[in-house]
Amino acid sequence: MLDTLTKILHSMTKSIEILYVLEGVKNVSRIIVNDSQVEKLTDYLSSFKLNLSISDFKIRKEVDELRQYSDKGFKIDKNSTEYGQVMLYVSRNKEYSENAKSYEARNEHFSLGEILGYPECCINFFVKNFPIESKKKNDYVLASLRNSDGFKFSFYNNTAIRHLDLTLLSHFPCRFNCSASLEIAKRNLKIVRILSVDLVRIFEDFLKSAVIYSSDLGVFVLRGIKVNENEVHYNDVLGTTNNWLYKLLRENQRIIIRDKNYFIIGNREIKGEDFAVMVFENINILIAQNPQYR
């Protein structure tokens, strides 16, 4: 089934989102698709007794060449001749899928987050940051990091490499230390394990990485990492852009991290709020929620 869904959707994470509903761990899943995918999904999923509700608007995605991925889109009329995709709400319960559709149409972010099963702290985080981030790239990774303690986190909460179509969360965690998000990600990985043990290895291999994130320069994934306190050695670099930072990372196989916005590559110091570094490891310690986001 996963193979069939992936052929239709051309996305691993979108396909698995539907399987979360089928496996009963989510009441509703929300994915963005084009018209031809809606038709194919409707035909394929008809025998699984899933309800598909389609938004009454289209989304025109804004291209982000730096990240090769876009979180930002604009609502346009569903009958517009301009190309756009639609939001699809998938559920076993027609009322749930229709409610999710209605909440999004009315921009009721909190109610939408609740029905999608997101933690309350993370919904509050999104609502608080939406007025600012939606005017930029609608990307909450740096906002999540600002709220996080330190720069080392559990790989389960790694949402910084979504451009690689690999994530265990469909929401932005309020903090990368968020225990509620970690529990959801652990649950989701159990579903992935049911689908394929090999797929679990792929997820873990990529999610256990160091990520350098820059609004102006792109996203760089350091793979095959070995961490010794604030020193990270790596074997390979995946970058969304080929620029001076990518070349610097390729020429070196070590970074020294002073804090989440300050690191050293070779002899070059890189720091400032426009630069961020995160290390996602096999850390399973549950950390208390920040009451600020309750």
Secondary structure, DSSP 8 states (H G I E B T S, - for coil): -HHHHHHHHS-HHHHHHHHHHHTTS-SEEEEEE-HHHHHHHHHHHGGGT-EEEE-SEEEEE---TTTT----EEEEETT-SS--BEEEEEESSHHHHHHHHHHHHTT-HHHHHHHTT--HHHHHHHHHHHHHHTTTT---HHHHHHTSSSSEEEGGG--TTGGGT--S-SS--SSTTBHHHHHHHHHHHHHHHHH-HHHHHHHHHHHSSEEEEETTTEEEEEES-EEETTEEE-SEEEESS-SHHHHHHHH-SEEEEEETTEEEETTEEEESTTEEEEEEES----B---GGG-
